[in-house]
Amino acid sequence: MAAYEKALADARARAQAIANETRDKQAAAADATRKTLEGELNVKLAEAEKSIAATKQAAMANVRAIAEDAARAIIERLIGSAPSDKAVAAAVADVLKN
């Protein structure tokens, strides 16, 4: 009976060791996969941030052009003559700074 108990205890210990080893391997594989995915996501995030910045810059350029056109038209309508492009650009730039 003692031999049976010892064999059973040894088998449980081996099973526990195999389970621990398998868990450790799976954890290491999951960690490696996570790191790979994080790296890929960081690259995609950086690309998206660049795209957003470029789109924002293009939109702001359009806003500036639209604001200049509107200001020019309003001033011309109010005073009867068109202001210089330089004056309109300076006025719009001053307003957009604030």
MIDOSE-1310 file (N, C-alpha, C; in nm, 2 decimals, decimal comma, always signed):
residues 98
maay	+0,08/-0,12/+0,00/+0,00/+0,00/+0,00/+0,09/+0,13/+0,00; +0,20/+0,12/+0,07/+0,29/+0,24/+0,07/+0,34/+0,27/-0,06; +0,37/+0,16/-0,14/+0,43/+0,18/-0,27/+0,32/+0,25/-0,36; +0,20/+0,21/-0,34/+0,09/+0,27/-0,42/+0,08/+0,41/-0,39
ekal	+0,08/+0,45/-0,26/+0,07/+0,59/-0,22/+0,18/+0,67/-0,27; +0,30/+0,61/-0,27/+0,42/+0,68/-0,32/+0,41/+0,70/-0,47; +0,36/+0,60/-0,54/+0,35/+0,61/-0,69/+0,24/+0,71/-0,72; +0,13/+0,71/-0,65/+0,03/+0,81/-0,67/+0,08/+0,95/-0,64
adar	+0,16/+0,97/-0,54/+0,21/+1,10/-0,50/+0,31/+1,15/-0,61; +0,39/+1,05/-0,66/+0,49/+1,09/-0,77/+0,41/+1,12/-0,90; +0,31/+1,05/-0,92/+0,23/+1,08/-1,04/+0,16/+1,22/-1,03; +0,11/+1,25/-0,92/+0,05/+1,38/-0,90/+0,16/+1,49/-0,91
araq	+0,28/+1,47/-0,85/+0,39/+1,56/-0,86/+0,43/+1,58/-1,01; +0,44/+1,48/-1,09/+0,47/+1,49/-1,23/+0,36/+1,56/-1,31; +0,24/+1,53/-1,27/+0,13/+1,60/-1,34/+0,13/+1,75/-1,31; +0,16/+1,78/-1,18/+0,16/+1,92/-1,14/+0,28/+1,99/-1,21
aian	+0,39/+1,92/-1,22/+0,51/+1,98/-1,29/+0,48/+2,00/-1,44; +0,42/+1,90/-1,50/+0,38/+1,92/-1,64/+0,28/+2,03/-1,66; +0,18/+2,04/-1,57/+0,09/+2,15/-1,58/+0,16/+2,29/-1,56; +0,25/+2,29/-1,46/+0,32/+2,42/-1,44/+0,41/+2,46/-1,56
etrd	+0,47/+2,36/-1,62/+0,56/+2,38/-1,74/+0,47/+2,43/-1,86; +0,36/+2,36/-1,87/+0,27/+2,40/-1,99/+0,22/+2,54/-1,97; +0,18/+2,57/-1,84/+0,13/+2,70/-1,81/+0,23/+2,81/-1,84; +0,36/+2,78/-1,80/+0,46/+2,87/-1,82/+0,49/+2,90/-1,97
kqaa	+0,49/+2,79/-2,04/+0,51/+2,80/-2,19/+0,40/+2,88/-2,25; +0,28/+2,85/-2,21/+0,17/+2,92/-2,27/+0,17/+3,07/-2,23; +0,21/+3,10/-2,11/+0,22/+3,24/-2,06/+0,33/+3,31/-2,14; +0,44/+3,24/-2,17/+0,55/+3,30/-2,24/+0,51/+3,33/-2,39
aada	+0,44/+3,23/-2,45/+0,39/+3,25/-2,58/+0,29/+3,36/-2,59; +0,20/+3,37/-2,49/+0,10/+3,48/-2,49/+0,17/+3,61/-2,47; +0,27/+3,62/-2,39/+0,35/+3,74/-2,37/+0,42/+3,78/-2,50; +0,48/+3,69/-2,57/+0,54/+3,72/-2,69/+0,44/+3,77/-2,80
trkt	+0,33/+3,70/-2,80/+0,22/+3,75/-2,90/+0,17/+3,88/-2,86; +0,15/+3,91/-2,73/+0,11/+4,04/-2,69/+0,21/+4,15/-2,73; +0,34/+4,12/-2,70/+0,44/+4,22/-2,74/+0,44/+4,25/-2,89; +0,43/+4,14/-2,97/+0,42/+4,16/-3,11/+0,30/+4,24/-3,15
lege	+0,19/+4,21/-3,10/+0,07/+4,29/-3,13/+0,08/+4,43/-3,09; +0,13/+4,45/-2,97/+0,15/+4,59/-2,92/+0,24/+4,67/-3,01; +0,35/+4,60/-3,06/+0,44/+4,67/-3,16/+0,37/+4,71/-3,28; +0,29/+4,61/-3,34/+0,21/+4,64/-3,46/+0,11/+4,75/-3,44
lnvk	+0,04/+4,75/-3,32/-0,05/+4,85/-3,29/+0,01/+4,99/-3,27; +0,13/+4,99/-3,21/+0,20/+5,12/-3,20/+0,24/+5,18/-3,33; +0,28/+5,09/-3,43/+0,31/+5,14/-3,56/+0,19/+5,19/-3,63; +0,07/+5,12/-3,62/-0,05/+5,17/-3,68/-0,10/+5,30/-3,61
laea	-0,08/+5,31/-3,48/-0,12/+5,43/-3,41/-0,03/+5,55/-3,46; +0,09/+5,53/-3,47/+0,18/+5,63/-3,52/+0,14/+5,68/-3,66; +0,11/+5,58/-3,75/+0,06/+5,61/-3,88/-0,07/+5,69/-3,88; -0,16/+5,65/-3,79/-0,29/+5,72/-3,78/-0,27/+5,86/-3,73
eksi	-0,18/+5,88/-3,63/-0,15/+6,01/-3,58/-0,10/+6,10/-3,69; -0,01/+6,05/-3,77/+0,05/+6,13/-3,88/-0,06/+6,16/-3,98; -0,15/+6,07/-4,01/-0,26/+6,10/-4,10/-0,36/+6,20/-4,04; -0,38/+6,19/-3,92/-0,47/+6,29/-3,85/-0,41/+6,43/-3,85
aatk	-0,28/+6,43/-3,82/-0,21/+6,56/-3,83/-0,21/+6,62/-3,97; -0,19/+6,54/-4,07/-0,19/+6,59/-4,21/-0,33/+6,64/-4,24; -0,43/+6,56/-4,21/-0,57/+6,60/-4,24/-0,61/+6,73/-4,16; -0,57/+6,74/-4,04/-0,59/+6,86/-3,96/-0,53/+6,98/-4,02
qaam	-0,40/+6,96/-4,07/-0,33/+7,07/-4,13/-0,40/+7,11/-4,26; -0,44/+7,02/-4,34/-0,51/+7,05/-4,46/-0,64/+7,12/-4,43; -0,71/+7,08/-4,33/-0,84/+7,14/-4,30/-0,82/+7,28/-4,25; -0,71/+7,30/-4,17/-0,68/+7,44/-4,12/-0,64/+7,53/-4,24
anvr	-0,57/+7,47/-4,34/-0,54/+7,55/-4,45/-0,66/+7,59/-4,53; -0,76/+7,50/-4,54/-0,89/+7,53/-4,60/-0,96/+7,64/-4,52; -0,96/+7,63/-4,39/-1,03/+7,72/-4,31/-0,97/+7,86/-4,33; -0,84/+7,87/-4,33/-0,77/+7,99/-4,35/-0,81/+8,05/-4,49
aiae	-0,81/+7,97/-4,59/-0,85/+8,02/-4,73/-1,00/+8,07/-4,73; -1,08/+7,99/-4,66/-1,23/+8,03/-4,66/-1,24/+8,16/-4,58; -1,17/+8,17/-4,47/-1,18/+8,29/-4,38/-1,13/+8,41/-4,46; -1,02/+8,40/-4,53/-0,97/+8,51/-4,61/-1,07/+8,55/-4,72
daar	-1,13/+8,45/-4,79/-1,23/+8,48/-4,89/-1,35/+8,55/-4,83; -1,40/+8,50/-4,72/-1,51/+8,57/-4,66/-1,48/+8,71/-4,61; -1,37/+8,72/-4,54/-1,33/+8,86/-4,50/-1,31/+8,95/-4,61; -1,25/+8,91/-4,72/-1,23/+9,00/-4,84/-1,37/+9,04/-4,89
aiie	-1,46/+8,94/-4,90/-1,60/+8,98/-4,96/-1,67/+9,07/-4,86; -1,67/+9,05/-4,73/-1,74/+9,13/-4,64/-1,68/+9,27/-4,64; -1,55/+9,29/-4,64/-1,49/+9,42/-4,64/-1,52/+9,49/-4,77; -1,52/+9,42/-4,88/-1,55/+9,48/-5,01/-1,69/+9,53/-5,01
rlig	-1,78/+9,45/-4,95/-1,92/+9,49/-4,95/-1,94/+9,61/-4,86; -1,87/+9,61/-4,75/-1,89/+9,72/-4,65/-1,83/+9,86/-4,70; -1,71/+9,85/-4,76/-1,64/+9,98/-4,79/-1,64/+10,00/-4,94; -1,68/+9,91/-5,02/-1,69/+9,93/-5,17/-1,57/+9,90/-5,24
saps	-1,46/+9,87/-5,18/-1,34/+9,83/-5,25/-1,27/+9,71/-5,18; -1,20/+9,63/-5,26/-1,14/+9,51/-5,20/-1,01/+9,54/-5,13; -0,99/+9,49/-5,01/-0,86/+9,51/-4,94/-0,75/+9,43/-5,01; -0,63/+9,46/-4,98/-0,52/+9,38/-5,04/-0,51/+9,24/-4,98
dkav	-0,46/+9,15/-5,06/-0,45/+9,01/-5,01/-0,36/+9,00/-4,89; -0,26/+9,09/-4,89/-0,17/+9,09/-4,77/-0,24/+9,13/-4,65; -0,32/+9,24/-4,66/-0,39/+9,29/-4,54/-0,49/+9,18/-4,49; -0,56/+9,12/-4,58/-0,66/+9,02/-4,54/-0,59/+8,90/-4,48
aaav	-0,48/+8,85/-4,54/-0,40/+8,74/-4,48/-0,35/+8,77/-4,34; -0,30/+8,89/-4,32/-0,25/+8,94/-4,19/-0,36/+8,94/-4,09; -0,48/+8,99/-4,13/-0,59/+9,00/-4,03/-0,64/+8,87/-3,99; -0,65/+8,78/-4,09/-0,70/+8,64/-4,06/-0,60/+8,57/-3,97
advl	-0,47/+8,58/-4,00/-0,37/+8,52/-3,92/-0,37/+8,57/-3,78; -0,39/+8,70/-3,76/-0,40/+8,75/-3,63/-0,52/+8,70/-3,55; -0,63/+8,68/-3,62/-0,75/+8,63/-3,55/-0,73/+8,48/-3,52; -0,67/+8,40/-3,61/-0,65/+8,26/-3,59/-0,55/+8,23/-3,48
kn	-0,46/+8,33/-3,45/-0,36/+8,31/-3,34/-0,43/+8,31/-3,21; -0,53/+8,39/-3,20/-0,60/+8,40/-3,07/-0,70/+8,30/-3,07
